[in-house]
């Protein structure tokens, strides 16, 4: 895959976070560069972050009750799930950004002339 540029990264991030999961699927499946794939993952992280804040806000307002789909021996509140979701989304965003920077640096290393060759 080609590396791509920041514009591709940013556009794919915007589409991925604007159209939530469907946008993530479209941008990740139709990605033609590393920048597009990393932007797609970063946008998905922003989407998860928004959902985490939404769940936390509703839990603090009292609009949601305890989650009944988990083990009754270890009940988790919706606020705990929202915090876990936020951590996962922060990690996803940082990882996508770090991967994009790593690929850009790797491209610079590969395209650099050898140290012993005349300029």
N, CA, C and O atoms as CSV, one atom per row, in Angstrom:
chain,resi,resn,atom,element,x,y,z
A,1,UNK,N,N,0.832,-1.185,0.000
A,1,UNK,CA,C,0.000,0.000,0.000
A,1,UNK,C,C,0.879,1.252,0.000
A,1,UNK,O,O,1.930,1.274,0.641
A,2,UNK,N,N,0.453,2.285,-0.713
A,2,UNK,CA,C,1.176,3.546,-0.605
A,2,UNK,C,C,0.940,4.188,0.755
A,2,UNK,O,O,-0.007,3.841,1.460
A,3,UNK,N,N,1.794,5.109,1.109
A,3,UNK,CA,C,1.699,5.729,2.434
A,3,UNK,C,C,0.509,6.672,2.531
A,3,UNK,O,O,-0.247,6.604,3.500
A,4,UNK,N,N,0.329,7.539,1.560
A,4,UNK,CA,C,-0.749,8.520,1.623
A,4,UNK,C,C,-0.296,9.782,2.324
A,4,UNK,O,O,0.853,9.885,2.752
A,5,UNK,N,N,-1.202,10.745,2.441
A,5,UNK,CA,C,-0.856,12.012,3.068
A,5,UNK,C,C,-1.833,12.333,4.200
A,5,UNK,O,O,-2.774,11.583,4.457
A,6,UNK,N,N,-1.593,13.450,4.863
A,6,UNK,CA,C,-2.417,13.812,6.013
A,6,UNK,C,C,-3.857,14.107,5.603
A,6,UNK,O,O,-4.783,13.823,6.363
A,7,UNK,N,N,-4.058,14.670,4.415
A,7,UNK,CA,C,-5.408,14.966,3.945
A,7,UNK,C,C,-6.239,13.688,3.848
A,7,UNK,O,O,-7.399,13.671,4.260
A,8,UNK,N,N,-5.662,12.634,3.314
A,8,UNK,CA,C,-6.355,11.341,3.221
A,8,UNK,C,C,-6.675,10.810,4.610
A,8,UNK,O,O,-7.771,10.303,4.850
A,9,UNK,N,N,-5.720,10.925,5.523
A,9,UNK,CA,C,-5.936,10.501,6.905
A,9,UNK,C,C,-7.114,11.256,7.513
A,9,UNK,O,O,-8.003,10.654,8.115
A,10,UNK,N,N,-7.111,12.578,7.351
A,10,UNK,CA,C,-8.134,13.419,7.972
A,10,UNK,C,C,-9.513,13.178,7.368
A,10,UNK,O,O,-10.499,13.109,8.102
A,11,UNK,N,N,-9.600,13.049,6.053
A,11,UNK,CA,C,-10.900,12.808,5.405
A,11,UNK,C,C,-11.471,11.470,5.831
A,11,UNK,O,O,-12.664,11.378,6.120
A,12,UNK,N,N,-10.653,10.430,5.876
A,12,UNK,CA,C,-11.148,9.125,6.299
A,12,UNK,C,C,-11.548,9.125,7.766
A,12,UNK,O,O,-12.503,8.450,8.150
A,13,UNK,N,N,-10.824,9.879,8.590
A,13,UNK,CA,C,-11.210,9.994,9.992
A,13,UNK,C,C,-12.561,10.688,10.118
A,13,UNK,O,O,-13.405,10.248,10.900
A,14,UNK,N,N,-12.781,11.759,9.368
A,14,UNK,CA,C,-14.060,12.471,9.419
A,14,UNK,C,C,-15.221,11.604,8.945
A,14,UNK,O,O,-16.281,11.595,9.570
A,15,UNK,N,N,-15.032,10.875,7.844
A,15,UNK,CA,C,-16.105,10.014,7.335
A,15,UNK,C,C,-16.390,8.892,8.318
A,15,UNK,O,O,-17.548,8.562,8.574
A,16,UNK,N,N,-15.334,8.308,8.867
A,16,UNK,CA,C,-15.502,7.199,9.808
A,16,UNK,C,C,-16.228,7.633,11.070
A,16,UNK,O,O,-17.077,6.897,11.574
A,17,UNK,N,N,-15.911,8.817,11.593
A,17,UNK,CA,C,-16.579,9.242,12.823
A,17,UNK,C,C,-17.937,9.867,12.543
A,17,UNK,O,O,-18.787,9.892,13.434
A,18,UNK,N,N,-18.169,10.370,11.340
A,18,UNK,CA,C,-19.464,10.973,11.027
A,18,UNK,C,C,-20.555,9.930,10.820
A,18,UNK,O,O,-21.696,10.132,11.236
A,19,UNK,N,N,-20.210,8.821,10.181
A,19,UNK,CA,C,-21.202,7.799,9.882
A,19,UNK,C,C,-21.083,6.582,10.792
A,19,UNK,O,O,-21.572,5.503,10.458
A,20,UNK,N,N,-20.443,6.752,11.926
A,20,UNK,CA,C,-20.298,5.735,12.966
A,20,UNK,C,C,-19.748,4.419,12.405
A,20,UNK,O,O,-18.761,4.428,11.670
A,21,UNK,N,N,-20.369,3.307,12.741
A,21,UNK,CA,C,-19.812,2.000,12.389
A,21,UNK,C,C,-19.849,1.748,10.885
A,21,UNK,O,O,-18.925,1.148,10.336
A,22,UNK,N,N,-20.900,2.199,10.220
A,22,UNK,CA,C,-20.990,2.020,8.774
A,22,UNK,C,C,-19.871,2.811,8.079
A,22,UNK,O,O,-19.263,2.321,7.128
A,23,UNK,N,N,-19.608,4.011,8.547
A,23,UNK,CA,C,-18.517,4.803,7.994
A,23,UNK,C,C,-17.171,4.140,8.211
A,23,UNK,O,O,-16.305,4.170,7.336
A,24,UNK,N,N,-16.995,3.528,9.402
A,24,UNK,CA,C,-15.753,2.805,9.672
A,24,UNK,C,C,-15.597,1.639,8.706
A,24,UNK,O,O,-14.520,1.440,8.145
A,25,UNK,N,N,-16.659,0.867,8.507
A,25,UNK,CA,C,-16.583,-0.267,7.589
A,25,UNK,C,C,-16.266,0.186,6.165
A,25,UNK,O,O,-15.415,-0.397,5.493
A,26,UNK,N,N,-16.959,1.233,5.713
A,26,UNK,CA,C,-16.717,1.717,4.355
A,26,UNK,C,C,-15.292,2.227,4.173
A,26,UNK,O,O,-14.620,1.880,3.201
A,27,UNK,N,N,-14.840,3.046,5.106
A,27,UNK,CA,C,-13.504,3.625,4.944
A,27,UNK,C,C,-12.403,2.586,5.122
A,27,UNK,O,O,-11.359,2.681,4.477
A,28,UNK,N,N,-12.615,1.613,5.972
A,28,UNK,CA,C,-11.562,0.606,6.154
A,28,UNK,C,C,-11.527,-0.382,4.989
A,28,UNK,O,O,-10.452,-0.834,4.597
A,29,UNK,N,N,-12.680,-0.719,4.437
A,29,UNK,CA,C,-12.696,-1.653,3.313
A,29,UNK,C,C,-12.272,-0.987,1.997
A,29,UNK,O,O,-11.714,-1.649,1.122
A,30,UNK,N,N,-12.531,0.302,1.853
A,30,UNK,CA,C,-12.195,1.003,0.622
A,30,UNK,C,C,-10.882,1.778,0.713
A,30,UNK,O,O,-10.572,2.574,-0.173
A,31,UNK,N,N,-10.124,1.556,1.755
A,31,UNK,CA,C,-8.866,2.283,1.949
A,31,UNK,C,C,-7.850,1.862,0.895
A,31,UNK,O,O,-7.676,0.677,0.614
A,32,UNK,N,N,-7.185,2.857,0.323
A,32,UNK,CA,C,-6.180,2.582,-0.696
A,32,UNK,C,C,-4.782,2.997,-0.253
A,32,UNK,O,O,-3.841,2.936,-1.046
A,33,UNK,N,N,-4.631,3.419,1.002
A,33,UNK,CA,C,-3.314,3.795,1.504
A,33,UNK,C,C,-3.265,3.558,3.015
A,33,UNK,O,O,-4.284,3.345,3.671
A,34,UNK,N,N,-2.046,3.604,3.532
A,34,UNK,CA,C,-1.885,3.464,4.978
A,34,UNK,C,C,-2.555,4.614,5.719
A,34,UNK,O,O,-3.127,4.420,6.792
A,35,UNK,N,N,-2.482,5.803,5.149
A,35,UNK,CA,C,-3.108,6.969,5.779
A,35,UNK,C,C,-4.611,6.775,5.887
A,35,UNK,O,O,-5.210,7.131,6.902
A,36,UNK,N,N,-5.226,6.216,4.855
A,36,UNK,CA,C,-6.670,5.992,4.874
A,36,UNK,C,C,-7.048,4.962,5.934
A,36,UNK,O,O,-8.036,5.139,6.647
A,37,UNK,N,N,-6.279,3.904,6.039
A,37,UNK,CA,C,-6.587,2.880,7.050
A,37,UNK,C,C,-6.413,3.416,8.468
A,37,UNK,O,O,-7.243,3.157,9.340
A,38,UNK,N,N,-5.350,4.152,8.693
A,38,UNK,CA,C,-5.128,4.718,10.022
A,38,UNK,C,C,-6.171,5.780,10.353
A,38,UNK,O,O,-6.609,5.878,11.500
A,39,UNK,N,N,-6.570,6.568,9.373
A,39,UNK,CA,C,-7.633,7.543,9.585
A,39,UNK,C,C,-8.955,6.883,9.898
A,39,UNK,O,O,-9.727,7.384,10.716
A,40,UNK,N,N,-9.218,5.769,9.260
A,40,UNK,CA,C,-10.438,5.018,9.528
A,40,UNK,C,C,-10.459,4.502,10.969
A,40,UNK,O,O,-11.470,4.610,11.662
A,41,UNK,N,N,-9.336,3.944,11.407
A,41,UNK,CA,C,-9.269,3.453,12.792
A,41,UNK,C,C,-9.347,4.581,13.801
A,41,UNK,O,O,-9.958,4.428,14.858
A,42,UNK,N,N,-8.740,5.704,13.490
A,42,UNK,CA,C,-8.802,6.852,14.389
A,42,UNK,C,C,-10.231,7.380,14.490
A,42,UNK,O,O,-10.683,7.728,15.580
A,43,UNK,N,N,-10.935,7.442,13.384
A,43,UNK,CA,C,-12.337,7.867,13.399
A,43,UNK,C,C,-13.217,6.911,14.172
A,43,UNK,O,O,-14.151,7.339,14.850
A,44,UNK,N,N,-12.931,5.612,14.079
A,44,UNK,CA,C,-13.688,4.632,14.863
A,44,UNK,C,C,-13.431,4.829,16.354
A,44,UNK,O,O,-14.336,4.662,17.171
A,45,UNK,N,N,-12.193,5.185,16.709
A,45,UNK,CA,C,-11.891,5.482,18.108
A,45,UNK,C,C,-12.669,6.692,18.600
A,45,UNK,O,O,-13.154,6.699,19.732
A,46,UNK,N,N,-12.794,7.720,17.760
A,46,UNK,CA,C,-13.583,8.893,18.137
A,46,UNK,C,C,-15.051,8.512,18.307
A,46,UNK,O,O,-15.720,9.007,19.214
A,47,UNK,N,N,-15.555,7.635,17.436
A,47,UNK,CA,C,-16.942,7.167,17.557
A,47,UNK,C,C,-17.150,6.442,18.887
A,47,UNK,O,O,-18.135,6.690,19.584
A,48,UNK,N,N,-16.228,5.551,19.237
A,48,UNK,CA,C,-16.338,4.848,20.516
A,48,UNK,C,C,-16.253,5.819,21.692
A,48,UNK,O,O,-16.932,5.639,22.703
A,49,UNK,N,N,-15.428,6.835,21.558
A,49,UNK,CA,C,-15.307,7.840,22.605
A,49,UNK,C,C,-16.618,8.597,22.786
A,49,UNK,O,O,-17.040,8.857,23.913
A,50,UNK,N,N,-17.254,8.946,21.687
A,50,UNK,CA,C,-18.556,9.622,21.772
A,50,UNK,C,C,-19.595,8.731,22.443
A,50,UNK,O,O,-20.359,9.198,23.287
A,51,UNK,N,N,-19.628,7.451,22.074
A,51,UNK,CA,C,-20.574,6.535,22.712
A,51,UNK,C,C,-20.283,6.385,24.204
A,51,UNK,O,O,-21.206,6.298,25.014
A,52,UNK,N,N,-18.999,6.354,24.565
A,52,UNK,CA,C,-18.642,6.261,25.976
A,52,UNK,C,C,-19.127,7.462,26.767
A,52,UNK,O,O,-19.663,7.316,27.866
A,53,UNK,N,N,-18.938,8.653,26.207
A,53,UNK,CA,C,-19.418,9.856,26.887
A,53,UNK,C,C,-20.938,9.876,26.974
A,53,UNK,O,O,-21.503,10.329,27.969
A,54,UNK,N,N,-21.600,9.382,25.929
A,54,UNK,CA,C,-23.064,9.329,25.941
A,54,UNK,C,C,-23.560,8.390,27.040
A,54,UNK,O,O,-24.476,8.731,27.787
A,55,UNK,N,N,-22.961,7.225,27.133
A,55,UNK,CA,C,-23.375,6.252,28.162
A,55,UNK,C,C,-23.090,6.804,29.552
A,55,UNK,O,O,-23.908,6.658,30.460
A,56,UNK,N,N,-21.932,7.438,29.720
A,56,UNK,CA,C,-21.586,7.991,31.028
A,56,UNK,C,C,-22.555,9.108,31.420
A,56,UNK,O,O,-22.973,9.185,32.575
A,57,UNK,N,N,-22.909,9.963,30.480
A,57,UNK,CA,C,-23.840,11.054,30.755
A,57,UNK,C,C,-25.205,10.504,31.158
A,57,UNK,O,O,-25.810,10.975,32.120
A,58,UNK,N,N,-25.686,9.506,30.419
A,58,UNK,CA,C,-26.988,8.909,30.745
A,58,UNK,C,C,-26.945,8.180,32.090
A,58,UNK,O,O,-27.925,8.192,32.835
A,59,UNK,N,N,-25.815,7.550,32.400
A,59,UNK,CA,C,-25.703,6.847,33.678
A,59,UNK,C,C,-25.689,7.838,34.838
A,59,UNK,O,O,-26.276,7.571,35.887
A,60,UNK,N,N,-25.026,8.975,34.659
A,60,UNK,CA,C,-24.977,9.972,35.722
A,60,UNK,C,C,-26.320,10.671,35.908
A,60,UNK,O,O,-26.656,11.087,37.017
A,61,UNK,N,N,-27.081,10.800,34.838
A,61,UNK,CA,C,-28.411,11.392,34.942
A,61,UNK,C,C,-29.423,10.426,35.537
A,61,UNK,O,O,-30.518,10.830,35.927
A,62,UNK,N,N,-29.065,9.171,35.605
A,62,UNK,CA,C,-29.975,8.163,36.138
A,62,UNK,C,C,-30.877,7.569,35.086
A,62,UNK,O,O,-31.846,6.886,35.419
A,63,UNK,N,N,-30.582,7.814,33.813
A,63,UNK,CA,C,-31.417,7.313,32.735
A,63,UNK,C,C,-31.195,5.852,32.426
A,63,UNK,O,O,-32.060,5.219,31.822
A,64,UNK,N,N,-30.073,5.298,32.817
A,64,UNK,CA,C,-29.768,3.895,32.558
A,64,UNK,C,C,-29.618,3.168,33.887
A,64,UNK,O,O,-29.132,3.725,34.870
A,65,UNK,N,N,-30.037,1.940,33.892
A,65,UNK,CA,C,-29.892,1.129,35.091
A,65,UNK,C,C,-28.665,0.255,34.986
A,65,UNK,O,O,-27.910,0.358,34.019
A,66,UNK,N,N,-28.453,-0.614,35.978
A,66,UNK,CA,C,-27.303,-1.518,35.886
A,66,UNK,C,C,-27.471,-2.463,34.699
A,66,UNK,O,O,-28.587,-2.862,34.363
A,67,UNK,N,N,-26.386,-2.804,34.090
A,67,UNK,CA,C,-26.412,-3.658,32.915
A,67,UNK,C,C,-26.765,-5.073,33.327
A,67,UNK,O,O,-26.102,-5.645,34.193
A,68,UNK,N,N,-27.789,-5.647,32.732
A,68,UNK,CA,C,-28.276,-6.968,33.130
A,68,UNK,C,C,-27.713,-8.091,32.268
A,68,UNK,O,O,-28.110,-9.244,32.435
A,69,UNK,N,N,-26.800,-7.785,31.352
A,69,UNK,CA,C,-26.283,-8.796,30.450
A,69,UNK,C,C,-24.965,-9.397,30.917
A,69,UNK,O,O,-24.402,-10.248,30.228
A,70,UNK,N,N,-24.473,-8.982,32.048
A,70,UNK,CA,C,-23.194,-9.479,32.523
A,70,UNK,C,C,-23.398,-10.412,33.709
A,70,UNK,O,O,-24.511,-10.583,34.207
A,71,UNK,N,N,-22.304,-11.007,34.143
A,71,UNK,CA,C,-22.312,-11.971,35.231
A,71,UNK,C,C,-22.899,-11.344,36.492
A,71,UNK,O,O,-22.419,-10.297,36.928
A,72,UNK,N,N,-23.928,-11.956,37.092
A,72,UNK,CA,C,-24.519,-11.374,38.297
A,72,UNK,C,C,-23.583,-11.403,39.505
A,72,UNK,O,O,-23.781,-10.651,40.459
A,73,UNK,N,N,-22.577,-12.257,39.469
A,73,UNK,CA,C,-21.617,-12.303,40.574
A,73,UNK,C,C,-20.706,-11.077,40.560
A,73,UNK,O,O,-20.198,-10.660,41.601
A,74,UNK,N,N,-20.507,-10.511,39.383
A,74,UNK,CA,C,-19.630,-9.354,39.235
A,74,UNK,C,C,-20.381,-8.266,38.462
A,74,UNK,O,O,-20.100,-8.032,37.287
A,75,UNK,N,N,-21.322,-7.611,39.114
A,75,UNK,CA,C,-22.105,-6.612,38.376
A,75,UNK,C,C,-21.277,-5.380,38.056
A,75,UNK,O,O,-20.552,-4.863,38.905
A,76,UNK,N,N,-21.395,-4.927,36.841
A,76,UNK,CA,C,-20.731,-3.698,36.421
A,76,UNK,C,C,-21.795,-2.670,36.100
A,76,UNK,O,O,-22.803,-2.982,35.466
A,77,UNK,N,N,-21.573,-1.472,36.528
A,77,UNK,CA,C,-22.527,-0.417,36.214
A,77,UNK,C,C,-22.253,0.112,34.810
A,77,UNK,O,O,-21.199,-0.145,34.229
A,78,UNK,N,N,-23.207,0.845,34.285
A,78,UNK,CA,C,-23.030,1.421,32.960
A,78,UNK,C,C,-21.877,2.416,32.939
A,78,UNK,O,O,-21.209,2.584,31.919
A,79,UNK,N,N,-21.651,3.070,34.064
A,79,UNK,CA,C,-20.547,4.027,34.135
A,79,UNK,C,C,-19.197,3.312,34.021
A,79,UNK,O,O,-18.277,3.825,33.384
A,80,UNK,N,N,-19.076,2.130,34.636
A,80,UNK,CA,C,-17.833,1.361,34.520
A,80,UNK,C,C,-17.599,0.927,33.074
A,80,UNK,O,O,-16.471,0.964,32.581
A,81,UNK,N,N,-18.657,0.523,32.412
A,81,UNK,CA,C,-18.539,0.112,31.013
A,81,UNK,C,C,-18.151,1.300,30.143
A,81,UNK,O,O,-17.359,1.155,29.212
A,82,UNK,N,N,-18.700,2.466,30.438
A,82,UNK,CA,C,-18.364,3.674,29.681
A,82,UNK,C,C,-16.893,4.036,29.863
A,82,UNK,O,O,-16.232,4.438,28.905
A,83,UNK,N,N,-16.380,3.897,31.074
A,83,UNK,CA,C,-14.963,4.202,31.327
A,83,UNK,C,C,-14.074,3.217,30.562
A,83,UNK,O,O,-13.064,3.618,29.985
A,84,UNK,N,N,-14.439,1.940,30.554
A,84,UNK,CA,C,-13.668,0.954,29.789
A,84,UNK,C,C,-13.709,1.279,28.299
A,84,UNK,O,O,-12.703,1.160,27.601
A,85,UNK,N,N,-14.869,1.686,27.824
A,85,UNK,CA,C,-15.025,2.052,26.421
A,85,UNK,C,C,-14.148,3.259,26.082
A,85,UNK,O,O,-13.540,3.308,25.012
A,86,UNK,N,N,-14.085,4.225,26.988
A,86,UNK,CA,C,-13.249,5.403,26.750
A,86,UNK,C,C,-11.773,5.029,26.691
A,86,UNK,O,O,-11.045,5.530,25.834
A,87,UNK,N,N,-11.325,4.160,27.583
A,87,UNK,CA,C,-9.926,3.740,27.560
A,87,UNK,C,C,-9.597,3.034,26.253
A,87,UNK,O,O,-8.552,3.287,25.653
A,88,UNK,N,N,-10.479,2.157,25.815
A,88,UNK,CA,C,-10.254,1.442,24.557
A,88,UNK,C,C,-10.191,2.421,23.391
A,88,UNK,O,O,-9.359,2.279,22.495
A,89,UNK,N,N,-11.077,3.417,23.408
A,89,UNK,CA,C,-11.088,4.374,22.301
A,89,UNK,C,C,-9.847,5.257,22.315
A,89,UNK,O,O,-9.306,5.563,21.253
A,90,UNK,N,N,-9.379,5.675,23.495
A,90,UNK,CA,C,-8.139,6.459,23.565
A,90,UNK,C,C,-6.965,5.655,23.019
A,90,UNK,O,O,-6.140,6.181,22.272
A,91,UNK,N,N,-6.893,4.391,23.387
A,91,UNK,CA,C,-5.813,3.530,22.902
A,91,UNK,C,C,-5.905,3.363,21.395
A,91,UNK,O,O,-4.886,3.389,20.705
A,92,UNK,N,N,-7.115,3.192,20.876
A,92,UNK,CA,C,-7.313,3.034,19.434
A,92,UNK,C,C,-6.886,4.283,18.677
A,92,UNK,O,O,-6.237,4.183,17.636
A,93,UNK,N,N,-7.240,5.447,19.183
A,93,UNK,CA,C,-6.877,6.708,18.527
A,93,UNK,C,C,-5.365,6.898,18.550
A,93,UNK,O,O,-4.760,7.234,17.532
A,94,UNK,N,N,-4.755,6.681,19.719
A,94,UNK,CA,C,-3.302,6.867,19.818
A,94,UNK,C,C,-2.552,5.862,18.950
A,94,UNK,O,O,-1.546,6.200,18.326
A,95,UNK,N,N,-3.043,4.631,18.913
A,95,UNK,CA,C,-2.384,3.598,18.100
A,95,UNK,C,C,-2.480,3.929,16.610
A,95,UNK,O,O,-1.505,3.767,15.876
A,96,UNK,N,N,-3.650,4.391,16.160
A,96,UNK,CA,C,-3.814,4.741,14.750
A,96,UNK,C,C,-2.912,5.909,14.369
A,96,UNK,O,O,-2.282,5.889,13.312
A,97,UNK,N,N,-2.847,6.920,15.221
A,97,UNK,CA,C,-1.977,8.066,14.944
A,97,UNK,C,C,-0.503,7.655,14.955
A,97,UNK,O,O,0.272,8.088,14.102
A,98,UNK,N,N,-0.124,6.829,15.913
A,98,UNK,CA,C,1.263,6.370,16.001
A,98,UNK,C,C,1.635,5.510,14.791
A,98,UNK,O,O,2.752,5.611,14.283
A,99,UNK,N,N,0.710,4.665,14.324
A,99,UNK,CA,C,0.983,3.855,13.136
A,99,UNK,C,C,1.184,4.729,11.906
A,99,UNK,O,O,2.060,4.460,11.084
A,100,UNK,N,N,0.370,5.779,11.779
A,100,UNK,CA,C,0.514,6.675,10.637
A,100,UNK,C,C,1.874,7.378,10.676
A,100,UNK,O,O,2.554,7.469,9.654
A,101,UNK,N,N,2.265,7.867,11.836
A,101,UNK,CA,C,3.564,8.533,11.959
A,101,UNK,C,C,4.691,7.539,11.694
A,101,UNK,O,O,5.680,7.888,11.049
A,102,UNK,N,N,4.558,6.316,12.179
A,102,UNK,CA,C,5.583,5.290,11.970
A,102,UNK,C,C,5.740,4.975,10.484
A,102,UNK,O,O,6.862,4.835,9.998
A,103,UNK,N,N,4.636,4.863,9.767
A,103,UNK,CA,C,4.704,4.574,8.334
A,103,UNK,C,C,5.327,5.743,7.578
A,103,UNK,O,O,6.110,5.532,6.651
A,104,UNK,N,N,4.988,6.971,7.963
A,104,UNK,CA,C,5.591,8.140,7.312
A,104,UNK,C,C,7.104,8.167,7.543
A,104,UNK,O,O,7.863,8.462,6.620
A,105,UNK,N,N,7.544,7.865,8.757
A,105,UNK,CA,C,8.983,7.850,9.053
A,105,UNK,C,C,9.684,6.722,8.290
A,105,UNK,O,O,10.799,6.891,7.797
A,106,UNK,N,N,9.019,5.582,8.203
A,106,UNK,CA,C,9.604,4.459,7.480
A,106,UNK,C,C,9.769,4.805,6.002
A,106,UNK,O,O,10.755,4.410,5.379
A,107,UNK,N,N,8.825,5.529,5.447
A,107,UNK,CA,C,8.918,5.961,4.049
A,107,UNK,C,C,10.121,6.882,3.860
A,107,UNK,O,O,10.851,6.769,2.876
A,108,UNK,N,N,10.318,7.792,4.809
A,108,UNK,CA,C,11.472,8.695,4.720
A,108,UNK,C,C,12.785,7.925,4.797
A,108,UNK,O,O,13.742,8.259,4.099
A,109,UNK,N,N,12.836,6.912,5.627
A,109,UNK,CA,C,14.066,6.095,5.756
A,109,UNK,C,C,14.324,5.325,4.471
A,109,UNK,O,O,15.464,5.249,4.011
A,110,UNK,N,N,13.279,4.754,3.888
A,110,UNK,CA,C,13.448,3.974,2.682
A,110,UNK,C,C,13.852,4.855,1.504
A,110,UNK,O,O,14.673,4.448,0.681
A,111,UNK,N,N,13.290,6.046,1.416
A,111,UNK,CA,C,13.589,6.935,0.292
A,111,UNK,C,C,14.892,7.727,0.449
A,111,UNK,O,O,15.364,8.342,-0.508
A,112,UNK,N,N,15.466,7.713,1.640
A,112,UNK,CA,C,16.719,8.454,1.880
A,112,UNK,C,C,17.872,7.786,1.117
A,112,UNK,O,O,17.921,6.561,1.010
A,113,UNK,N,N,18.779,8.582,0.597
A,113,UNK,CA,C,19.928,7.988,-0.106
A,113,UNK,C,C,20.833,7.278,0.906
A,113,UNK,O,O,20.873,7.654,2.077
A,114,UNK,N,N,21.547,6.270,0.459
A,114,UNK,CA,C,22.483,5.602,1.368
A,114,UNK,C,C,23.542,6.569,1.870
A,114,UNK,O,O,23.899,7.530,1.189
A,115,UNK,N,N,24.040,6.300,3.070
A,115,UNK,CA,C,24.984,7.223,3.688
A,115,UNK,C,C,26.320,7.297,2.960
A,115,UNK,O,O,26.942,8.359,2.939
A,116,UNK,N,N,26.773,6.214,2.370
A,116,UNK,CA,C,28.079,6.186,1.715
A,116,UNK,C,C,28.065,6.634,0.271
A,116,UNK,O,O,29.134,6.769,-0.323
A,117,UNK,N,N,26.906,6.871,-0.325
A,117,UNK,CA,C,26.839,7.207,-1.751
A,117,UNK,C,C,27.056,8.716,-1.949
A,117,UNK,O,O,26.708,9.520,-1.084
A,118,UNK,N,N,27.639,9.087,-3.106
A,118,UNK,CA,C,27.797,10.527,-3.378
A,118,UNK,C,C,26.448,11.162,-3.680
A,118,UNK,O,O,25.570,10.531,-4.268
A,119,UNK,N,N,26.296,12.400,-3.277
A,119,UNK,CA,C,25.025,13.091,-3.437
A,119,UNK,C,C,24.785,13.572,-4.812
A,119,UNK,O,O,23.746,14.173,-5.084
